Amino acid sequence: MDLPPQFSSTLNPNPHPSPNVFLDPTSDSIPNLIQNPNSTTLSHYLSFSVPKKRRRGRSQRNPASFRLPLTLPTDSPSSSSSRAPASDEIIVINKEPKTEALIALSAGFPADSLTEEEIDAAVLPVIGGIEQVNYTLIRNHIIAKWRENVSNWVSKKTFLDYIPQHYHALLDSAYNYLVSHGYINFGVASTIKEKIPSESSKPSVIVVGAGLAGLAAARQLMRFGFKVTVLEGRKRAGGRVYTKKMEGGNRLCAAADLGGSVLTGTLGNPLGIVGRQLGELLHKVRDKCPLYCVDGRPVDPDTDVKVESAFNRMLDKASRLRQLMGEVSVDVSLGAALETFQQVFKDSVSDEELSLFNWHLANLEYANAGLLSNLSLAFWDQDDPYDMGGDHCFLPGGNGKLVQALAENVPILYEKTVHTIRYSGDGVQVIAGNQVFEGDMALCTVPLGVLKKGSIKFIPELPQRKLDGIKRLGFGLLNKVAMLFPHVFWEMDLDTFGHLSDDPSRRGEFFLFYSYATVAGGPLLIALVAGEAAHKFESMPPTDAVTRVLQILKGIYEPKGINVPEPIQTVCTRWGSDPFCFGSYSNVAVGASGDDYDILAESVGDGRLFFAGEATTRRYPATMHGAFLSGLREAANMAHHANIRTLKLQSHFNQQQQLHVYTLLTRQQVLDLREVRGGDEMRLNYLCEKLGVKLVGRKGLGVNADSVIDFIKSERGNRKPVSTSLALKPGVSSKLKAGIMKRKLIRRAKVVRKSNESIDVGSANKLSEEVKMTDLVLPDLTVSGTNQSDLSNP
């Protein structure tokens, strides 16, 4: 859902701000370094700071930092006249490998090492050494190349011309991994949509939920060739991402994001990439955020800075405290620690300072969609190191544009509320109402709140490990009041402003306002309700909520001589009462850890039932892009398990059956065939492609096939023919010996299917059906060679 903006100060750093700040969809700040490698900003990016997104101000104080290794090659290919052996040299693809490493870093990859997922995927036979260095350089280059133009499909051929051939194995590994796991070539660009086959060629998959996770997975699985059906309980796609069109008189309208609204960390955000593919200009959420006291007076800037600094120091103390406490901190809440620190100076601060401090606590509860008393002191911010970096942005017109584009041509069945999922080694059954949907696999993308509520019955029951993880993780609440006014009466040079409360229990009630006037298409304000107030808001009458919001706005603007008009239309959310989510987004509650996100992501039923959603990603929980990325992740996992089952079936087939195909060869052709190396598959290719012979199955040999085969067996074994039900016609034997055996050698190809040398049985059978033996020397008798498995033997 939403995360708080990264405020740097209550003061506007730009004395002459532009009323509309948009980002160019055709570029982002890191790829621009490729075009200008000597940019003075490069040194800034070499220490890639990850701002702590849960702090309102001074977000770059003590940031987590990724330092890039200084050993990455920067020389050009022409800088050295001699080259070391391929196994000992570092490949040089680009003069700015550090820039490419930063782009890969923003996509979630270490600059110079492998992720755990890459290691699990066995992208390299051996971890470490020069081969890993070259792999990461190639991987980073592929990512950077696609980011230059995300509307294009980057093919492997793009790199073949300038990556030396002895590195092509690494290129294959890196490229295949990035494509299959959705790090490149994803989204809604026309060149990418063209890759979705018109007909499915792989097993059927049922996706439960048409939110961002379900849509991302469905599109990727469709491109892989799976038959996909998406079941959605609502009448719309998007789940907790919902853009509502608000309308008034005089053609006044605005797009209100009632759910997820802020694209956080646009440097690597995949939804930012989808926005660029749509040609959308992202609006940077500006830092300016004035705060107003209970009576509507502006908060003194010096007091704001003072309290904010004290609040940040308190968070630092909490971090040190958990380090000292060790494992004990797992059972302690962040709220308890902050309350202890707060008591130290509580009596020495003014009422305004105390209200300001409570505002920061409300902002923290907003970021985590949970009460501070429920958040884990040990792990509440465990995902901070993975922040993608970059600006926080709005998508003009609302995030519904992303949903609409992702849902295009995806087979979604709406108003299908799933209540039962059966899974076994044979497949899955997903039951919605009285309808049963069967498939090879299923992907469950329902929110954590639905899993906690037990709205879906799993048969058999989910493993206890997963049930415990569902119970431990927290699932919080954030609500909104959206108001469409007849005109803008607030300042146009800001996107946010805040309001303090003198009641700690109501500190999250309408504490922050978002101005959408520059991006929604009309004069729209949205007030946020977080923490304990968000739960009370669920039962507050909408008229009371709107009245309270208007009182706050009038208290702020009427003293300035500005009239606050009545809103034309208002909408109050009730996410906690919504049966399709029962809340807003996840958090790490007391007793939980980041491991629980991984547990929720685990598949069950021997690769039949999978899980995706923001609560299944420990790196990007509580975010829209986290949900999207989890869908791409599970699409790769499902394809992997489907491939494993296919290989097992092939192996079983190999053990149970052998495919015999037959043809007629001259002696010279047999001698040539013996020289072909590479196994039966290469020999079969030689027969069909080089020699152009026709292969037929046993039925294509005619009624006398058994007699001829037995005869040839006997002749080669210097034995008399075995008695058969079909005797050779008089004269056939002598004719065969005197004629055919001197001029022709009839070969029988017994092709043994191997898991690593597969033969297209369908193609062979098709050949056997189409080929008629009219080209044989004997019109009334079809003959076969010996029963040997190796085609190279005479």
C-alpha positions as a printed Julia matrix, in Angstrom:
794×3 Matrix{Float64}:
   0.0     0.0     0.0
   1.34    3.47    0.85
   4.55    4.43    2.51
   5.24    7.85    4.0
   7.02   10.39    1.85
  10.7    10.98    2.45
  10.55   14.43    4.0
  13.86   16.19    4.31
  12.62   19.33    5.99
   9.56   21.37    6.73
  11.26   24.16    4.8
  11.21   24.23    1.05
  14.82   23.8    -0.18
  13.91   25.48   -3.46
  12.73   29.07   -2.98
  11.05   29.03   -6.39
   9.56   25.55   -6.74
   7.85   24.42   -9.88
   4.17   23.72   -9.26
   4.49   20.48  -11.22
   7.52   18.25  -10.84
   7.52   15.38  -13.33
  10.1    12.74  -14.15
  10.92   11.85  -17.74
   9.47    8.38  -18.48
  12.14    7.68  -21.07
  14.99    7.77  -18.59
  15.93    7.49  -14.94
  18.76    8.98  -12.98
  21.05    6.0   -13.08
  20.86    5.14  -16.81
  21.6     8.79  -17.57
  25.09    8.11  -16.24
  25.63    5.79  -19.17
  25.06    8.66  -21.55
  27.3    10.89  -19.49
  29.86    8.62  -17.77
  31.94   11.59  -16.66
  29.06   13.1   -14.78
  30.01   14.62  -11.46
  27.08   12.8    -9.91
  28.74    9.45  -10.46
  30.78    9.8    -7.31
  27.56   10.29   -5.37
  26.12    7.04   -6.66
  29.24    5.01   -5.96
  28.15    5.06   -2.34
  24.58    3.97   -2.86
  22.67    5.22    0.15
  19.48    3.49    1.1
  17.26    5.95    2.95
  15.28    4.66    5.87
  11.87    5.13    4.37
  10.09    4.9     7.71
  11.51    8.19    8.98
   9.8    11.4     8.07
  12.86   13.63    8.1
  16.65   13.51    7.76
  16.24   10.3     5.78
  19.92   10.23    4.9
  21.13   10.29    8.49
  23.14    7.13    9.11
  21.79    5.42    6.01
  22.49    1.83    5.14
  25.08    2.0     2.38
  26.16   -0.32   -0.37
  29.81    0.24   -1.31
  30.82   -0.98   -4.72
  34.13   -2.85   -5.05
  36.9    -0.75   -6.51
  38.37   -3.68   -8.43
  35.82   -3.7   -11.23
  37.58   -3.31  -14.59
  37.37    0.1   -16.24
  39.79   -0.33  -19.11
  38.62   -0.59  -22.67
  39.29   -3.6   -24.89
  41.95   -1.66  -26.77
  43.94   -0.8   -23.67
  45.79   -4.1   -23.69
  47.64   -5.59  -26.62
  47.79   -9.08  -25.19
  45.01  -11.12  -23.69
  45.26  -13.63  -20.88
  43.76  -17.09  -21.28
  39.98  -17.03  -21.27
  39.8   -18.75  -17.91
  42.01  -16.09  -16.28
  40.83  -12.83  -17.85
  38.13  -10.42  -16.76
  35.74   -9.62  -19.55
  35.48   -5.97  -20.58
  32.07   -5.14  -22.0
  31.57   -1.53  -21.03
  33.82    1.29  -19.91
  31.53    1.95  -16.96
  31.02   -1.37  -15.15
  30.39    0.49  -11.9
  27.44    2.3   -13.45
  26.02   -0.99  -14.67
  26.59   -2.51  -11.24
  24.53    0.3    -9.71
  21.69   -0.37  -12.12
  21.8    -4.06  -11.19
  21.88   -3.04   -7.54
  18.69   -1.05   -7.97
  17.11   -4.17   -9.46
  17.95   -6.14   -6.32
  21.27   -7.75   -7.28
  24.57   -7.49   -5.4
  27.07   -5.46   -7.4
  29.71   -8.19   -7.68
  28.23  -11.42   -6.34
  25.29  -13.77   -6.72
  21.92  -13.71   -5.02
  20.72  -16.76   -3.13
  18.18  -17.28   -5.89
  20.92  -17.37   -8.52
  22.87  -19.89   -6.48
  19.75  -22.05   -6.09
  19.21  -21.82   -9.85
  22.78  -23.08  -10.41
  23.7   -20.29  -12.79
  27.34  -21.29  -12.26
  28.81  -24.75  -11.72
  31.24  -23.36   -9.12
  30.68  -20.32   -6.92
  33.49  -17.78   -6.76
  36.57  -17.12   -8.83
  37.0   -15.34  -12.12
  34.01  -17.09  -13.68
  31.68  -15.52  -11.12
  33.22  -12.09  -11.74
  32.59  -12.44  -15.47
  29.09  -13.76  -14.9
  28.14  -10.77  -12.75
  29.62   -8.35  -15.28
  27.58   -9.95  -18.06
  24.47  -10.09  -15.89
  24.78   -6.44  -14.9
  25.35   -5.46  -18.52
  22.21   -7.27  -19.7
  20.1    -5.52  -17.06
  21.56   -2.12  -17.93
  21.07   -2.74  -21.64
  17.38   -3.46  -21.21
  16.9    -0.49  -18.88
  18.13    1.79  -21.67
  14.87    1.08  -23.48
  12.37   -0.94  -21.49
   9.89   -0.85  -24.36
  12.08   -3.19  -26.39
  12.55   -6.93  -26.08
  16.26   -7.43  -25.6
  17.33  -10.68  -27.23
  20.38  -12.79  -26.62
  21.56  -12.0   -30.13
  22.06   -8.41  -29.03
  25.16   -9.45  -27.11
  26.64  -12.12  -29.36
  28.53   -9.67  -31.57
  30.7    -8.17  -28.84
  30.8   -10.81  -26.1
  33.55  -13.29  -27.06
  32.44  -16.79  -27.88
  34.23  -18.39  -24.94
  31.91  -16.36  -22.67
  28.72  -17.44  -24.41
  28.01  -20.11  -21.81
  27.96  -17.4   -19.14
  25.83  -15.23  -21.43
  23.34  -18.08  -21.86
  23.14  -18.65  -18.12
  22.74  -14.98  -17.18
  20.27  -14.16  -19.95
  18.08  -17.23  -19.36
  17.97  -16.55  -15.64
  17.04  -12.88  -16.03
  14.3   -13.6   -18.57
  12.78  -16.58  -16.76
  12.75  -14.77  -13.4
  11.28  -11.54  -14.77
  14.18   -9.16  -14.27
  14.16   -8.1   -17.92
  11.64   -8.24  -20.75
   8.63   -7.88  -18.46
   5.71   -5.5   -18.54
   3.17   -4.25  -21.04
   5.2    -2.91  -23.96
   3.91   -4.07  -27.35
   7.14   -5.92  -28.15
   6.74   -7.88  -24.92
   3.04   -8.59  -25.39
   3.85  -10.01  -28.82
   5.81  -12.78  -27.12
   2.67  -14.23  -25.53
   1.73  -17.26  -27.66
  -1.76  -17.37  -29.13
  -2.26  -20.92  -27.87
  -1.03  -22.51  -24.67
   1.34  -25.45  -24.91
   1.88  -26.17  -21.23
  -0.28  -27.3   -18.3
  -3.13  -25.28  -16.85
  -2.63  -22.89  -13.93
  -5.25  -21.28  -11.69
  -4.39  -17.93  -10.13
  -6.46  -16.89   -7.12
  -6.65  -13.11   -6.98
  -6.25  -10.41   -9.64
  -4.15   -8.01   -7.61
  -0.7    -6.93   -8.73
   0.85  -10.26   -7.71
  -1.77  -12.3    -9.55
  -1.65  -10.14  -12.68
   2.16  -10.17  -12.83
   2.24  -13.95  -12.45
  -0.57  -14.52  -14.94
   1.07  -12.47  -17.69
   4.43  -14.14  -17.16
   2.94  -17.64  -17.12
   1.0   -16.88  -20.29
   4.23  -15.83  -21.97
   5.78  -19.1   -20.83
   2.97  -20.93  -22.65
   0.79  -21.99  -19.71
  -2.98  -22.01  -19.86
  -3.99  -19.48  -17.2
  -7.28  -18.79  -15.46
  -7.53  -15.99  -12.88
 -10.3   -16.08  -10.28
 -11.15  -12.74   -8.67
 -13.76  -12.23   -5.96
 -14.31   -8.55   -6.69
 -15.96   -7.0    -9.71
 -12.64   -5.43  -10.67
  -8.95   -6.22  -10.87
  -6.27   -4.6    -8.73
  -7.1    -5.82   -5.23
  -5.77   -3.26   -2.73
  -4.79   -0.99   -5.61
  -7.98    0.83   -6.46
  -8.38    4.08   -8.39
 -11.88    5.49   -8.11
 -13.18    8.14  -10.46
 -14.79   10.91   -8.42
 -17.16   13.25  -10.24
 -19.0    16.5    -9.64
 -20.85   19.12  -11.59
 -19.46   21.11  -14.51
 -17.58   18.05  -15.73
 -15.4    18.13  -12.65
 -13.7    14.82  -11.95
 -10.59   13.33  -10.37
  -8.89    9.96  -10.04
  -8.52    8.99   -6.37
  -6.16    6.19   -5.3
  -8.04    4.72   -2.36
  -5.5     1.95   -1.86
  -1.84    1.84   -2.84
  -0.86    5.21   -4.23
   2.86    6.0    -3.85
   5.5     4.38   -6.07
   8.42    4.11   -3.65
  12.03    4.0    -4.78
  11.73    4.64   -8.49
  15.37    3.8    -9.37
  14.57    0.1    -9.58
  10.83   -0.03   -9.07
   9.33   -2.42  -11.67
   6.04   -0.51  -11.6
   7.95    2.6   -12.54
   9.21    0.62  -15.53
   5.64   -0.36  -16.44
   4.72    3.32  -16.19
   7.54    4.22  -18.57
   6.29    1.58  -21.0
   2.91    3.3   -20.92
   4.59    6.63  -21.61
   3.5     8.12  -18.29
   5.28   11.0   -16.56
   5.79   10.22  -12.88
   5.22   13.07  -10.44
   7.84   13.33   -7.71
   6.33   13.73   -4.25
   7.93   16.97   -3.14
   9.71   17.23    0.18
   7.92   20.3     1.45
   5.51   19.28    4.2
   4.38   22.0     6.61
   2.85   20.86    9.88
   0.01   22.6    11.7
  -0.82   22.66   15.39
  -4.1    21.56   16.91
  -5.48   25.1    16.62
  -4.33   25.45   13.0
  -1.19   27.52   13.63
   1.91   26.52   11.64
   4.44   24.6    13.69
   7.53   26.65   14.38
  10.26   25.42   11.97
  12.93   25.41   14.67
  10.72   23.39   16.98
   9.99   20.97   14.14
  13.68   20.41   13.46
  14.41   20.0    17.17
  11.71   17.38   17.77
  12.46   15.56   14.55
  16.13   15.24   15.47
  15.18   13.99   18.92
  12.81   11.45   17.38
  15.5    10.14   15.02
  17.97    9.87   17.9
  15.39    7.86   19.78
  15.08    5.42   16.88
  18.87    5.1    16.88
  18.77    4.31   20.59
  16.14    1.66   19.93
  18.44    0.07   17.36
  21.3    -0.01   19.85
  19.0    -1.39   22.53
  17.98   -4.38   20.43
  21.61   -5.14   19.74
  22.31   -5.19   23.46
  19.23   -7.27   24.21
  20.01   -9.89   21.55
  17.34  -12.56   21.09
  15.26  -11.13   23.92
  14.34   -8.18   21.68
  12.23  -10.55   19.54
   9.6   -10.53   22.29
   9.71   -6.75   22.87
   7.7    -4.18   20.93
   9.12   -1.08   19.33
   6.42    0.9    21.1
   7.58   -0.28   24.53
  11.15    0.81   23.8
  10.12    4.23   22.49
   7.76    4.76   25.39
  10.61    4.07   27.82
  12.83    6.62   26.12
   9.98    9.1    25.9
   9.43    9.04   29.65
  12.96   10.36   30.17
  12.16   13.81   28.77
   8.37   13.82   28.85
   8.17   16.3    31.71
  10.66   18.7    30.13
   8.86   19.33   26.85
   5.99   21.61   25.92
   2.55   20.43   24.86
   3.33   21.43   21.27
   6.56   19.44   21.29
   4.75   16.43   22.74
   2.05   16.64   20.06
   4.74   16.95   17.43
   6.48   13.88   18.81
   3.19   11.96   18.64
   2.82   13.06   15.02
   6.1    11.31   14.22
   4.83    8.19   16.01
   1.69    8.3    13.87
   3.82    8.6    10.75
   5.75    5.53   11.87
   2.51    3.6    12.36
   1.43    4.73    8.9
   4.6     3.33    7.39
   4.05   -0.05    9.02
   0.24   -0.13    8.99
   0.41   -1.25   12.6
   0.35   -0.09   16.16
   3.82    0.51   17.59
   2.83   -1.67   20.53
   2.51   -4.59   18.08
   5.7    -4.02   16.04
   8.79   -6.1    16.72
  11.67   -4.14   18.2
  14.06   -6.66   16.68
  12.8    -6.76   13.1
  10.3    -3.95   12.42
  12.68   -2.39    9.87
  14.31   -5.57    8.57
  13.59   -4.58    4.95
  15.28   -1.16    5.11
  18.55   -2.34    3.5
  16.62   -3.39    0.38
  15.02   -0.01   -0.3
  15.36    0.59   -4.03
  16.38    4.2    -3.67
  15.18    7.14   -5.66
  12.18    9.41   -5.41
   8.7     8.61   -4.2
   6.22    9.33   -6.99
   2.59    9.53   -7.99
   1.33    8.17  -11.29
  -0.89   10.87  -12.83
  -4.36    9.52  -13.35
  -3.88    6.9   -10.66
  -2.38    3.44  -10.38
  -5.49    2.03  -11.96
  -3.69    2.66  -15.24
  -1.11    0.06  -14.25
  -3.84   -2.4   -13.28
  -5.74   -1.87  -16.51
  -2.64   -2.42  -18.62
  -1.58   -5.53  -16.69
  -5.08   -7.03  -16.85
  -5.39   -6.58  -20.62
  -6.11   -9.89  -22.37
  -5.62  -11.85  -19.14
  -8.46  -14.39  -18.7
 -10.03  -13.13  -15.46
 -13.29  -14.47  -14.06
 -14.78  -11.87  -11.73
 -17.04  -12.39   -8.71
 -15.53  -15.82   -8.11
 -14.96  -15.97   -4.37
 -12.71  -18.93   -3.66
 -13.48  -20.79   -0.46
 -11.65  -24.12   -0.93
  -8.36  -25.17   -2.48
  -7.55  -28.87   -2.78
  -4.05  -29.91   -3.75
  -2.3   -33.22   -4.26
   0.46  -34.78   -6.3
  -1.95  -35.05   -9.24
  -2.97  -31.39   -9.41
  -5.29  -28.86   -7.82
  -8.97  -28.08   -7.47
 -10.05  -24.54   -6.71
 -13.67  -24.18   -5.63
 -15.59  -20.91   -5.91
 -19.26  -21.18   -5.0
 -20.52  -24.33   -6.68
 -17.91  -24.22   -9.44
 -14.81  -26.4    -9.43
 -11.76  -25.29  -11.4
  -9.1   -27.92  -12.01
  -5.49  -27.34  -12.95
  -1.98  -28.66  -12.81
  -0.94  -25.93  -10.34
  -2.5   -23.05   -8.4
  -1.14  -19.72   -7.2
  -2.76  -18.17   -4.14
  -2.26  -14.39   -4.0
  -4.9   -13.46   -1.42
  -3.82  -10.9     1.24
  -2.42  -12.05    4.57
  -5.61  -10.82    6.24
  -7.65  -13.4     4.31
  -5.25  -16.17    5.31
  -5.41  -15.06    8.94
  -9.2   -15.03    8.82
  -9.3   -18.59    7.46
 -11.62  -17.58    4.63
 -10.1   -20.25    2.38
 -10.07  -23.89    3.41
  -7.01  -25.79    2.25
  -7.3   -29.56    1.77
  -5.07  -30.96    3.13
  -4.42  -28.31    5.75
  -1.36  -26.15    5.19
   1.81  -27.28    6.96
   2.06  -26.16   10.57
   5.19  -24.2     9.7
   3.2   -22.02    7.31
   0.24  -21.7     9.66
   2.57  -20.46   12.4
   4.11  -17.92   10.02
   0.66  -16.63    9.06
  -0.18  -16.23   12.73
   3.08  -14.49   13.68
   3.2   -11.84   10.97
   1.21   -8.68   11.55
  -1.37   -7.24    9.19
  -2.22   -3.61    9.83
  -4.66   -0.99    8.7
  -4.64    2.35    6.92
  -7.77    4.22    5.91
  -8.43    7.32    3.82
 -10.96   10.07    3.28
 -10.95   11.29   -0.32
 -12.58   14.67   -1.0
 -13.27   16.32   -4.35
 -13.67   20.08   -3.96
 -15.06   22.63   -6.44
 -11.66   24.32   -6.59
  -8.17   24.22   -5.06
  -7.9    26.35   -1.93
  -4.63   24.94   -0.59
  -1.07   25.68   -1.7
  -0.09   24.26   -5.09
   3.63   24.12   -4.32
   3.28   21.16   -1.97
   2.04   17.59   -2.13
   1.67   16.95    1.59
   0.9    18.74    4.83
   0.27   17.47    8.33
  -1.88   18.17   11.36
  -1.14   17.49   15.04
  -3.46   16.06   17.66
  -3.46   16.67   21.42
  -4.88   13.19   22.08
  -2.23   10.42   21.8
  -4.93    7.84   21.07
  -6.06    9.93   18.06
  -2.61   10.94   16.84
  -3.12    9.08   13.56
  -6.54   10.6    12.82
  -6.24   12.76    9.69
  -2.61   13.4    10.61
  -1.42   13.7     6.99
  -3.03   15.15    3.85
  -2.04   14.32    0.27
  -2.72   16.88   -2.43
  -3.54   15.18   -5.73
  -4.5    18.35   -7.56
  -1.49   18.13   -9.89
  -1.98   14.44  -10.78
  -5.63   13.48  -10.26
  -7.17   15.72  -12.9
  -9.13   17.76  -10.36
  -9.0    19.45   -6.93
  -8.59   16.34   -4.78
  -7.4    16.05   -1.18
  -6.93   12.76    0.67
  -6.64   12.57    4.46
  -4.93    9.54    6.03
  -6.0     7.67    9.15
  -3.34    5.45   10.75
  -2.64    3.51   13.93
  -5.32    3.08   16.56
  -7.42    5.77   14.87
  -7.62    3.65   11.7
  -9.39    0.89   13.61
 -11.84    3.31   15.26
 -12.47    4.87   11.85
 -13.97    1.59   10.62
 -17.08    2.26   12.71
 -17.13    6.06   12.39
 -20.09    7.35   10.32
 -18.84    8.89    7.06
 -20.6    12.16    7.76
 -18.79   12.48   11.1
 -15.46   11.74    9.43
 -15.98   14.39    6.74
 -17.14   16.93    9.3
 -14.01   16.36   11.37
 -11.74   16.72    8.31
 -13.43   19.98    7.31
 -12.96   21.35   10.84
  -9.22   20.7    10.56
  -9.0    22.32    7.12
 -10.98   25.37    8.21
  -8.78   25.71   11.27
  -5.71   25.82    9.01
  -6.93   28.03    6.14
  -9.66   30.34    7.42
  -7.18   32.26    9.67
  -5.31   32.95    6.41
  -8.47   34.44    4.93
  -9.1    31.41    2.71
 -12.62   30.01    2.51
 -12.88   26.2     2.65
 -15.79   25.09    0.44
 -17.94   22.03    0.98
 -16.65   19.01   -0.94
 -18.6    17.91   -3.99
 -18.01   14.23   -3.35
 -16.36   12.26   -0.54
 -15.32    8.62   -0.12
 -14.3     6.9     3.12
 -12.43    3.59    2.93
 -13.05    0.6     5.16
 -10.18   -1.74    4.31
 -10.38   -3.53    7.64
 -13.99   -4.59    6.94
 -13.31   -5.59    3.34
 -13.84   -9.4     3.13
 -11.27   -9.64    0.34
  -8.39   -8.27    2.43
  -9.37   -7.54    6.09
  -6.67   -4.89    6.33
  -4.08   -2.96    4.38
  -0.58   -4.43    4.45
   1.77   -6.57    6.48
   4.34   -5.82    9.16
   6.74   -7.7    11.43
   4.84   -8.11   14.67
   6.29   -9.03   18.05
   7.54  -12.62   17.86
   7.85  -12.57   14.07
  10.85  -12.0    11.81
  11.74  -11.6     8.17
  11.95  -15.39    7.95
   8.17  -15.53    8.18
   7.86  -13.74    4.83
   9.98  -16.51    3.32
   7.83  -19.16    5.01
   4.68  -17.66    3.53
   6.34  -17.76    0.12
   7.06  -21.5     0.3
   5.12  -23.77   -2.03
   3.3   -26.85   -0.73
   2.03  -30.09   -2.18
   5.22  -31.05   -4.0
   5.13  -28.04   -6.27
   1.37  -27.84   -6.8
   0.27  -24.89   -4.65
   2.21  -21.61   -4.61
   1.88  -18.28   -2.78
   2.54  -14.67   -3.8
   1.7   -11.19   -2.55
   3.36   -8.4    -0.58
   3.36  -10.58    2.56
   5.53  -13.19    0.83
   8.56  -10.99    0.12
  10.92  -10.16    2.98
  12.75   -7.57    0.87
   9.8    -5.48   -0.29
   6.83   -6.14    2.02
   3.98   -3.65    2.34
   4.64   -2.24   -1.15
   2.97   -2.46   -4.52
   6.22   -3.36   -6.25
   6.8    -6.09   -3.67
   3.51   -7.69   -4.67
   4.35   -7.34   -8.36
   7.81   -8.87   -7.95
   6.44  -11.76   -5.92
   4.17  -12.63   -8.85
   7.12  -12.74  -11.24
   9.05  -14.83   -8.71
   6.32  -17.43   -8.42
   5.81  -17.62  -12.16
   9.45  -18.68  -12.41
   9.01  -21.19   -9.58
   5.92  -22.69  -11.16
   7.62  -23.02  -14.52
  10.57  -24.68  -12.79
   8.39  -27.27  -11.06
   6.47  -27.93  -14.27
   9.76  -28.58  -16.06
  10.86  -30.97  -13.31
   7.66  -32.96  -13.68
   8.1   -33.05  -17.45
  11.62  -34.42  -17.04
  10.39  -37.04  -14.62
   7.74  -38.13  -17.09
  10.34  -38.32  -19.82
  12.59  -40.37  -17.59
   9.72  -42.7   -16.78
   8.95  -43.03  -20.48
  12.59  -43.82  -21.19
  12.52  -46.63  -18.68
   9.25  -48.07  -19.94
   9.4   -47.68  -23.7
  11.73  -47.45  -26.64
  10.78  -45.87  -29.92
  11.73  -47.89  -32.99
  11.88  -46.2   -36.37
  12.97  -47.77  -39.65
  14.44  -46.69  -42.97
  16.34  -47.96  -46.02
  20.05  -47.07  -46.41
  22.82  -47.84  -48.85
  26.06  -49.32  -47.55
  27.86  -46.01  -48.11
  25.23  -44.16  -46.13
  25.74  -46.57  -43.27
  29.47  -46.0   -43.37
  28.94  -42.25  -43.35
  26.49  -42.56  -40.47
  29.07  -44.37  -38.36
  31.27  -41.25  -38.46
  28.58  -39.01  -36.92
  29.3   -38.22  -33.29
  27.03  -36.8   -30.58
  24.67  -39.66  -29.83
  21.4   -40.85  -31.28
  19.92  -37.37  -31.54
  22.74  -36.16  -33.8
  22.53  -39.32  -35.89
  18.81  -38.98  -36.27
  19.29  -35.37  -37.35
  21.91  -36.56  -39.88
  19.49  -39.11  -41.3
  16.63  -36.68  -41.7
  18.4   -33.42  -42.52
  21.53  -34.5   -44.38
  20.45  -37.71  -46.08
  16.8   -36.78  -46.36
  15.62  -40.32  -45.62
  12.14  -41.15  -44.47
  11.6   -42.82  -41.12
   8.58  -45.0   -40.41
   7.21  -46.84  -37.42
   6.64  -50.58  -37.17
   3.21  -50.34  -38.74
   4.73  -48.74  -41.78
   6.74  -51.89  -42.53
   3.79  -53.91  -43.82
   2.33  -57.3   -42.95
   5.5   -59.29  -43.6
   7.69  -57.18  -41.31
   8.06  -59.76  -38.52
   9.22  -62.47  -40.91
  11.8   -60.22  -42.56
  13.14  -58.97  -39.22
  13.53  -62.51  -37.93
  15.21  -63.55  -41.15
  17.78  -60.79  -40.98
  18.42  -61.54  -37.32
  19.09  -65.12  -38.17
  21.34  -64.31  -41.1
  23.48  -62.03  -38.97
  23.62  -64.61  -36.22
  24.33  -67.47  -38.65
  21.19  -69.16  -37.46
  18.15  -70.5   -39.23
  15.15  -68.19  -39.31
  12.86  -68.44  -36.32
   9.49  -69.87  -37.15
   6.86  -67.21  -37.5
   3.22  -67.09  -38.33
   4.06  -65.4   -41.58
   6.39  -67.54  -43.78
   8.48  -66.0   -46.5
   7.15  -66.46  -49.98
   9.09  -68.86  -52.24
  11.95  -67.12  -53.95
  11.95  -64.13  -51.66
  14.9   -65.36  -49.62
  17.16  -65.95  -52.62
  16.06  -62.73  -54.2
  16.77  -60.88  -50.99
  20.28  -62.37  -50.71
  21.24  -62.08  -54.34
  19.76  -58.65  -54.93
  19.01  -56.42  -52.0
  21.67  -57.6   -49.56
  24.39  -56.96  -52.15
  23.15  -53.5   -53.09
  21.29  -52.28  -50.05
  21.71  -52.48  -46.31
  18.48  -52.12  -44.49
  18.89  -50.34  -41.2
  16.62  -50.34  -38.24
  17.08  -47.38  -35.92
  16.2   -48.15  -32.36
  16.3   -44.71  -30.74
  16.69  -44.72  -27.0
  15.27  -41.58  -25.46
  17.47  -40.04  -22.83
  16.63  -37.22  -20.5
  19.47  -35.14  -21.88
  19.07  -36.29  -25.51
  15.34  -36.15  -26.15
  13.77  -37.11  -29.47
  10.52  -35.58  -30.62
   8.28  -38.64  -30.57
   5.46  -36.67  -32.07
   7.6   -35.77  -35.08
   8.68  -39.4   -35.57
   5.12  -40.67  -35.38
   4.02  -37.98  -37.78
   6.67  -39.1   -40.22
   5.58  -42.71  -39.88
   1.99  -41.76  -40.68
   2.85  -39.64  -43.7
   5.51  -41.82  -45.32
   4.41  -44.58  -47.68
   6.92  -47.23  -48.62
   6.49  -46.76  -52.37
  10.17  -46.04  -52.87
  11.42  -49.46  -51.73
  12.95  -51.9   -54.19
  10.52  -54.69  -53.3
   6.94  -53.49  -53.88
   5.38  -56.42  -52.07
   7.73  -56.68  -49.1
   9.08  -54.18  -46.59
  12.22  -55.19  -44.75
  14.04  -54.02  -41.66
  17.56  -54.12  -40.34
  18.95  -55.55  -37.15
  17.68  -54.85  -33.67
  20.54  -52.64  -32.49
  20.33  -49.55  -30.31
  23.41  -47.78  -31.67
  22.85  -46.34  -35.1
  26.56  -46.35  -35.88
  26.87  -50.16  -35.82
  26.57  -51.99  -39.17
